[in-house]
Amino acid sequence: MKDRTRPNLKIIGNNSASGGQYSDVRIIGDGVVEGDVECINFKSVGDSKINGSVKADHLKTVGSISVEGSVESDSIAITGDLRSTGDIRVGDLRVKGGIITKSSIKGDDVRLTGHVEVKNNCEGESFRSNGQLTIGGLLSADDIDIKAYGRSRINEIGGDRIIVRKGPGIGRVIKSALAAAGFRSEMLEVNSIEGDEIRLEYTKAKVVRGKDIVIDGGCNIEIVEYKDSLRVHHGATVKQKRKI
C-alpha cells in the first residue's frame, strides 16, 4: 500500500495537470496528465490521456484512456478503451470494449471482451477472451478459453488447457461495432498451438501439438501431432496426423 499522506489529484473538464506521486487520481472529462503517475487509486470517466507511464494499485476507467508509456497495476477495470505504447503489467485485467498496446500484456487473470490488439506477447495464468483478437507474438497461459468473433489472428498459442470456439455472445453493441469494422467471419488463424488438453473449432492452423486433442467443426489444420488421443469432427479438415 502506498503512502496515503500524498496529495490527491482531481481533473474536471478539459484541463491538465502535472504527473507525480499521488494518493488518489480522479479525472472527469477530457483530462491530460503530463508525466508519469504513481498512485493508489486511478479513476477516470470520459477521455483521459497520460503523457507518461501509470503505476497504480487499482485503475478503473469508463470511456477511453491513452497512456504514452507503460501501465502497472494490481487490478485494471476498463469499460471502453485502453491504449498504451508500453507494457501492461497487471494482476487482474477486466476489459469490456477494447485494448490496444504496442508492446506486451503480462497478467495473472486476464478477461477481455471486445477488440484486442497486442503487438508482442500476451502472458497470464488464466486468459479468457470474447471478441476479436490480434496478437503478434505468443499467447501463453495455463488456462486459455477463446471465443473468437471476427477474423482473429495469433502467431503462437501455448498452454496447459486450450479451448477455441466461435463466440456469438459478446453483446449487441460490441458485435455491431466489430461487424461495422469488417470483422464478420468467426475464424481464428494461428501458426502453431501447443498444449496438453486442446479443443478447437473454427480454427485455421499450421501445426497443432498436444496430449489430448479434439478438432471440431470449421477447423482447417495442416499438421496435428498428438501423444495420447485425437478426435476429428467430420466437419473439420486435418491434412496430416502424427502420433508422437
KELUM-949728 format. One record per residue (C-alpha): x, y, z; residue in three letters; residue number from 1. Coordinates in pm, 1 decimal. Example, Ala and Ser with C-alpha at 12.3 -4.5 7.8 and 13.67 -1.06 7.14 Angstrom:
! residues 2
+----------+----------+----------+------+-----+
|       c1 |       c2 |       c3 | rest |  nr |
+----------+----------+----------+------+-----+
|   1230.0 |   -450.0 |    780.0 |  ala |   1 |
|   1367.0 |   -106.0 |    714.0 |  ser |   2 |
+----------+----------+----------+------+-----+
END
This chain:
! residues 244
+----------+----------+----------+------+-----+
|       c1 |       c2 |       c3 | rest |  nr |
+----------+----------+----------+------+-----+
|      0.0 |      0.0 |      0.0 |  met |   1 |
|    136.5 |    338.2 |    -98.5 |  lys |   2 |
|    157.2 |    642.3 |    127.4 |  asp |   3 |
|   -189.2 |    795.8 |    179.9 |  arg |   4 |
|    -31.7 |   1117.1 |    307.9 |  thr |   5 |
|     33.3 |   1208.1 |    -53.7 |  arg |   6 |
|   -198.9 |   1467.1 |   -210.5 |  pro |   7 |
|   -492.2 |   1378.3 |   -432.6 |  asn |   8 |
|   -524.2 |   1486.2 |   -794.6 |  leu |   9 |
|   -860.6 |   1578.9 |   -946.7 |  lys |  10 |
|   -914.8 |   1699.7 |  -1303.7 |  ile |  11 |
|  -1259.5 |   1813.0 |  -1418.1 |  ile |  12 |
|  -1346.9 |   1913.4 |  -1773.3 |  gly |  13 |
|  -1092.0 |   1999.2 |  -2039.8 |  asn |  14 |
|   -792.4 |   2055.5 |  -1813.6 |  asn |  15 |
|   -442.9 |   1925.1 |  -1749.7 |  ser |  16 |
|   -210.4 |   1864.8 |  -1457.2 |  ala |  17 |
|    143.3 |   1751.8 |  -1388.4 |  ser |  18 |
|    235.2 |   1393.1 |  -1311.7 |  gly |  19 |
|    380.5 |   1284.6 |   -980.5 |  gly |  20 |
|    309.0 |   1074.5 |   -674.2 |  gln |  21 |
|    -48.1 |   1094.4 |   -550.0 |  tyr |  22 |
|   -287.4 |    909.1 |   -324.8 |  ser |  23 |
|   -599.7 |    914.9 |   -548.5 |  asp |  24 |
|   -624.0 |   1040.2 |   -906.9 |  val |  25 |
|   -967.9 |   1124.8 |  -1049.0 |  arg |  26 |
|  -1033.9 |   1252.4 |  -1399.8 |  ile |  27 |
|  -1380.4 |   1357.1 |  -1515.3 |  ile |  28 |
|  -1397.4 |   1483.6 |  -1873.0 |  gly |  29 |
|  -1109.5 |   1533.8 |  -2115.7 |  asp |  30 |
|   -819.0 |   1535.3 |  -1873.9 |  gly |  31 |
|   -448.2 |   1528.3 |  -1957.5 |  val |  32 |
|   -166.0 |   1439.0 |  -1719.2 |  val |  33 |
|    181.2 |   1548.3 |  -1823.7 |  glu |  34 |
|    436.5 |   1298.9 |  -1693.6 |  gly |  35 |
|    445.6 |    971.7 |  -1502.4 |  asp |  36 |
|    177.5 |    899.4 |  -1240.9 |  val |  37 |
|    210.0 |    683.3 |   -931.0 |  glu |  38 |
|    -94.1 |    646.7 |   -706.2 |  cys |  39 |
|   -317.4 |    414.9 |   -505.3 |  ile |  40 |
|   -643.0 |    459.3 |   -698.9 |  asn |  41 |
|   -672.0 |    589.4 |  -1054.5 |  phe |  42 |
|  -1025.1 |    657.4 |  -1178.7 |  lys |  43 |
|  -1139.4 |    834.5 |  -1492.7 |  ser |  44 |
|  -1471.0 |    899.2 |  -1663.7 |  val |  45 |
|  -1452.0 |   1039.7 |  -2016.0 |  gly |  46 |
|  -1139.6 |   1069.0 |  -2230.4 |  asp |  47 |
|   -810.8 |   1083.5 |  -2045.2 |  ser |  48 |
|   -454.6 |   1098.6 |  -2175.8 |  lys |  49 |
|   -140.4 |   1029.6 |  -1977.6 |  ile |  50 |
|    181.6 |   1157.0 |  -2134.3 |  asn |  51 |
|    388.9 |    914.5 |  -1931.2 |  gly |  52 |
|    356.6 |    582.3 |  -1750.3 |  ser |  53 |
|     94.8 |    485.4 |  -1491.6 |  val |  54 |
|    159.5 |    283.8 |  -1176.1 |  lys |  55 |
|   -144.6 |    232.7 |   -950.4 |  ala |  56 |
|   -275.9 |    -18.0 |   -702.4 |  asp |  57 |
|   -614.7 |     -2.9 |   -876.1 |  his |  58 |
|   -707.6 |    150.9 |  -1211.8 |  leu |  59 |
|  -1064.5 |    194.7 |  -1332.9 |  lys |  60 |
|  -1196.4 |    391.6 |  -1627.1 |  thr |  61 |
|  -1525.3 |    440.9 |  -1808.7 |  val |  62 |
|  -1461.5 |    585.6 |  -2152.7 |  gly |  63 |
|  -1116.1 |    590.6 |  -2307.1 |  ser |  64 |
|   -765.8 |    620.6 |  -2168.3 |  ile |  65 |
|   -445.7 |    666.2 |  -2366.8 |  ser |  66 |
|   -108.4 |    609.1 |  -2198.9 |  val |  67 |
|    218.6 |    716.2 |  -2360.9 |  glu |  68 |
|    418.6 |    461.2 |  -2165.4 |  gly |  69 |
|    365.5 |    150.1 |  -1957.1 |  ser |  70 |
|     78.7 |     58.5 |  -1722.8 |  val |  71 |
|    132.1 |   -133.0 |  -1398.6 |  glu |  72 |
|   -148.0 |   -215.1 |  -1154.7 |  ser |  73 |
|   -280.2 |   -485.2 |   -922.8 |  asp |  74 |
|   -619.1 |   -457.2 |  -1092.4 |  ser |  75 |
|   -745.2 |   -284.6 |  -1406.0 |  ile |  76 |
|  -1113.3 |   -248.9 |  -1499.9 |  ala |  77 |
|  -1194.1 |    -83.2 |  -1832.0 |  ile |  78 |
|  -1536.8 |    -12.7 |  -1976.3 |  thr |  79 |
|  -1439.8 |    147.6 |  -2304.5 |  gly |  80 |
|  -1089.6 |    160.0 |  -2449.5 |  asp |  81 |
|   -734.2 |    137.3 |  -2317.3 |  leu |  82 |
|   -437.5 |    223.1 |  -2540.2 |  arg |  83 |
|    -74.1 |    209.1 |  -2435.8 |  ser |  84 |
|    262.1 |    233.9 |  -2605.6 |  thr |  85 |
|    440.9 |     30.4 |  -2336.8 |  gly |  86 |
|    389.5 |   -293.5 |  -2147.2 |  asp |  87 |
|     74.3 |   -360.5 |  -1947.1 |  ile |  88 |
|    160.8 |   -547.8 |  -1625.7 |  arg |  89 |
|   -138.2 |   -636.8 |  -1411.6 |  val |  90 |
|   -279.8 |   -882.2 |  -1161.2 |  gly |  91 |
|   -647.5 |   -889.6 |  -1263.8 |  asp |  92 |
|   -740.2 |   -736.1 |  -1600.4 |  leu |  93 |
|  -1103.9 |   -682.2 |  -1699.8 |  arg |  94 |
|  -1184.1 |   -508.0 |  -2027.6 |  val |  95 |
|  -1523.6 |   -456.5 |  -2190.7 |  lys |  96 |
|  -1466.4 |   -266.3 |  -2512.0 |  gly |  97 |
|  -1113.7 |   -258.9 |  -2647.8 |  gly |  98 |
|   -747.0 |   -274.1 |  -2556.9 |  ile |  99 |
|   -452.9 |   -189.7 |  -2781.5 |  ile | 100 |
|    -86.7 |   -198.1 |  -2684.4 |  thr | 101 |
|    223.6 |   -153.2 |  -2898.3 |  lys | 102 |
|    408.3 |   -379.5 |  -2655.9 |  ser | 103 |
|    300.6 |   -677.6 |  -2438.0 |  ser | 104 |
|     48.8 |   -777.0 |  -2171.3 |  ile | 105 |
|    152.2 |   -974.7 |  -1864.5 |  lys | 106 |
|   -112.3 |  -1058.8 |  -1603.9 |  gly | 107 |
|   -246.7 |  -1319.3 |  -1366.1 |  asp | 108 |
|   -616.6 |  -1331.6 |  -1456.1 |  asp | 109 |
|   -696.8 |  -1173.4 |  -1793.3 |  val | 110 |
|  -1058.2 |  -1139.0 |  -1912.8 |  arg | 111 |
|  -1123.9 |   -945.6 |  -2233.1 |  leu | 112 |
|  -1446.2 |   -869.6 |  -2416.8 |  thr | 113 |
|  -1436.6 |   -683.0 |  -2745.8 |  gly | 114 |
|  -1144.1 |   -581.8 |  -2966.4 |  his | 115 |
|   -788.5 |   -670.5 |  -2862.2 |  val | 116 |
|   -458.1 |   -582.1 |  -3033.6 |  glu | 117 |
|   -124.5 |   -679.3 |  -2878.9 |  val | 118 |
|    186.8 |   -618.5 |  -3087.2 |  lys | 119 |
|    411.2 |   -861.8 |  -2899.3 |  asn | 120 |
|    328.0 |  -1126.3 |  -2635.9 |  asn | 121 |
|     35.9 |  -1183.1 |  -2400.2 |  cys | 122 |
|    107.6 |  -1389.0 |  -2086.9 |  glu | 123 |
|   -108.9 |  -1492.5 |  -1795.3 |  gly | 124 |
|   -210.9 |  -1771.5 |  -1564.4 |  glu | 125 |
|   -570.4 |  -1758.6 |  -1690.9 |  ser | 126 |
|   -678.5 |  -1599.2 |  -2020.3 |  phe | 127 |
|  -1041.6 |  -1552.0 |  -2128.6 |  arg | 128 |
|  -1145.7 |  -1356.0 |  -2435.7 |  ser | 129 |
|  -1473.0 |  -1299.6 |  -2615.7 |  asn | 130 |
|  -1432.4 |  -1095.5 |  -2932.0 |  gly | 131 |
|  -1172.2 |  -1016.3 |  -3196.5 |  gln | 132 |
|   -805.4 |  -1089.1 |  -3119.7 |  leu | 133 |
|   -481.1 |   -983.4 |  -3283.9 |  thr | 134 |
|   -163.3 |  -1093.4 |  -3104.4 |  ile | 135 |
|    165.2 |  -1058.7 |  -3293.8 |  gly | 136 |
|    368.2 |  -1284.9 |  -3066.6 |  gly | 137 |
|    295.8 |  -1565.8 |  -2820.3 |  leu | 138 |
|    -24.9 |  -1607.4 |  -2622.2 |  leu | 139 |
|     79.9 |  -1809.1 |  -2318.4 |  ser | 140 |
|   -129.2 |  -1913.0 |  -2016.1 |  ala | 141 |
|   -207.7 |  -2219.9 |  -1809.7 |  asp | 142 |
|   -578.5 |  -2198.7 |  -1895.8 |  asp | 143 |
|   -687.7 |  -2040.4 |  -2226.3 |  ile | 144 |
|  -1050.3 |  -2000.1 |  -2336.6 |  asp | 145 |
|  -1109.4 |  -1805.4 |  -2657.5 |  ile | 146 |
|  -1445.8 |  -1720.2 |  -2808.9 |  lys | 147 |
|  -1348.4 |  -1562.6 |  -3137.6 |  ala | 148 |
|  -1569.0 |  -1318.9 |  -3321.1 |  tyr | 149 |
|  -1431.5 |  -1191.8 |  -3648.4 |  gly | 150 |
|  -1111.8 |  -1298.7 |  -3819.4 |  arg | 151 |
|   -876.9 |  -1320.4 |  -3524.2 |  ser | 152 |
|   -503.0 |  -1372.8 |  -3568.3 |  arg | 153 |
|   -243.9 |  -1500.4 |  -3318.7 |  ile | 154 |
|    110.2 |  -1601.0 |  -3404.8 |  asn | 155 |
|    153.8 |  -1876.4 |  -3143.0 |  glu | 156 |
|    -51.0 |  -2022.3 |  -2856.7 |  ile | 157 |
|     92.9 |  -2223.7 |  -2569.0 |  gly | 158 |
|    -73.5 |  -2353.3 |  -2252.1 |  gly | 159 |
|   -191.3 |  -2648.0 |  -2047.2 |  asp | 160 |
|   -562.7 |  -2628.8 |  -2140.8 |  arg | 161 |
|   -662.0 |  -2452.4 |  -2463.5 |  ile | 162 |
|  -1018.2 |  -2409.8 |  -2589.7 |  ile | 163 |
|  -1111.9 |  -2211.1 |  -2901.4 |  val | 164 |
|  -1475.3 |  -2154.8 |  -3001.0 |  arg | 165 |
|  -1664.7 |  -1907.3 |  -3212.2 |  lys | 166 |
|  -1829.1 |  -1657.5 |  -2983.8 |  gly | 167 |
|  -2164.6 |  -1507.0 |  -3070.7 |  pro | 168 |
|  -2239.7 |  -1398.0 |  -2715.0 |  gly | 169 |
|  -2042.1 |  -1072.9 |  -2693.6 |  ile | 170 |
|  -2334.1 |   -831.1 |  -2670.6 |  gly | 171 |
|  -2527.3 |   -645.3 |  -2936.6 |  arg | 172 |
|  -2332.9 |   -317.4 |  -2918.5 |  val | 173 |
|  -1984.9 |   -473.3 |  -2936.2 |  ile | 174 |
|  -2093.0 |   -723.2 |  -3200.5 |  lys | 175 |
|  -2237.5 |   -443.1 |  -3417.3 |  ser | 176 |
|  -1918.6 |   -237.7 |  -3379.6 |  ala | 177 |
|  -1699.2 |   -531.0 |  -3483.9 |  leu | 178 |
|  -1923.6 |   -608.1 |  -3779.8 |  ala | 179 |
|  -1912.6 |   -242.3 |  -3889.0 |  ala | 180 |
|  -1531.5 |   -260.3 |  -3878.1 |  ala | 181 |
|  -1535.4 |   -561.2 |  -4109.3 |  gly | 182 |
|  -1486.8 |   -844.4 |  -3859.3 |  phe | 183 |
|  -1759.5 |  -1082.0 |  -3976.4 |  arg | 184 |
|  -1608.7 |  -1425.9 |  -4019.7 |  ser | 185 |
|  -1569.4 |  -1625.9 |  -3699.9 |  glu | 186 |
|  -1225.6 |  -1780.0 |  -3757.6 |  met | 187 |
|   -903.6 |  -1786.5 |  -3559.0 |  leu | 188 |
|   -584.2 |  -1800.3 |  -3765.9 |  glu | 189 |
|   -267.9 |  -1914.8 |  -3588.5 |  val | 190 |
|     70.3 |  -2055.0 |  -3688.1 |  asn | 191 |
|    115.7 |  -2303.2 |  -3402.4 |  ser | 192 |
|    -77.2 |  -2427.9 |  -3098.7 |  ile | 193 |
|     88.3 |  -2638.2 |  -2829.6 |  glu | 194 |
|    -63.5 |  -2767.7 |  -2505.0 |  gly | 195 |
|   -177.9 |  -3069.2 |  -2305.3 |  asp | 196 |
|   -555.8 |  -3056.8 |  -2349.5 |  glu | 197 |
|   -665.2 |  -2885.2 |  -2671.5 |  ile | 198 |
|  -1013.4 |  -2839.3 |  -2818.2 |  arg | 199 |
|  -1060.1 |  -2628.3 |  -3129.8 |  leu | 200 |
|  -1338.4 |  -2514.4 |  -3356.7 |  glu | 201 |
|  -1333.6 |  -2264.0 |  -3642.8 |  tyr | 202 |
|   -954.6 |  -2253.0 |  -3627.0 |  thr | 203 |
|   -701.5 |  -2240.9 |  -3910.6 |  lys | 204 |
|   -354.7 |  -2353.0 |  -3801.0 |  ala | 205 |
|    -32.1 |  -2483.8 |  -3947.4 |  lys | 206 |
|     65.6 |  -2704.8 |  -3651.9 |  val | 207 |
|   -132.4 |  -2829.0 |  -3350.1 |  val | 208 |
|     65.8 |  -3030.4 |  -3098.6 |  arg | 209 |
|    -60.9 |  -3178.0 |  -2771.3 |  gly | 210 |
|   -150.1 |  -3468.8 |  -2547.0 |  lys | 211 |
|   -529.3 |  -3496.1 |  -2591.7 |  asp | 212 |
|   -670.8 |  -3310.1 |  -2891.3 |  ile | 213 |
|  -1022.2 |  -3256.0 |  -3027.1 |  val | 214 |
|  -1061.5 |  -3087.3 |  -3366.0 |  ile | 215 |
|  -1423.8 |  -2978.1 |  -3404.1 |  asp | 216 |
|  -1619.0 |  -2832.4 |  -3694.5 |  gly | 217 |
|  -1493.2 |  -2542.3 |  -3901.4 |  gly | 218 |
|  -1123.8 |  -2621.9 |  -3848.1 |  cys | 219 |
|   -855.8 |  -2637.3 |  -4116.6 |  asn | 220 |
|   -532.1 |  -2779.3 |  -3973.3 |  ile | 221 |
|   -223.9 |  -2871.1 |  -4172.9 |  glu | 222 |
|    -46.4 |  -3093.7 |  -3916.5 |  ile | 223 |
|   -170.5 |  -3243.3 |  -3588.6 |  val | 224 |
|     79.0 |  -3415.1 |  -3358.8 |  glu | 225 |
|    -74.5 |  -3591.6 |  -3058.3 |  tyr | 226 |
|     55.5 |  -3807.1 |  -2773.8 |  lys | 227 |
|   -248.2 |  -3987.2 |  -2627.9 |  asp | 228 |
|   -571.7 |  -3916.8 |  -2815.2 |  ser | 229 |
|   -705.8 |  -3737.2 |  -3121.7 |  leu | 230 |
|  -1066.8 |  -3689.5 |  -3231.6 |  arg | 231 |
|  -1151.0 |  -3510.8 |  -3556.1 |  val | 232 |
|  -1506.4 |  -3392.7 |  -3628.0 |  his | 233 |
|  -1646.5 |  -3474.8 |  -3973.0 |  his | 234 |
|  -1678.4 |  -3101.9 |  -4042.6 |  gly | 235 |
|  -1305.9 |  -3040.3 |  -3989.3 |  ala | 236 |
|  -1005.1 |  -3077.3 |  -4219.9 |  thr | 237 |
|   -672.5 |  -3220.3 |  -4097.7 |  val | 238 |
|   -413.0 |  -3280.0 |  -4369.6 |  lys | 239 |
|   -160.6 |  -3477.8 |  -4163.3 |  gln | 240 |
|   -194.8 |  -3671.1 |  -3836.1 |  lys | 241 |
|    107.4 |  -3787.1 |  -3639.1 |  arg | 242 |
|    116.9 |  -3984.8 |  -3314.5 |  lys | 243 |
|    429.6 |  -3888.5 |  -3119.8 |  ile | 244 |
+----------+----------+----------+------+-----+
END
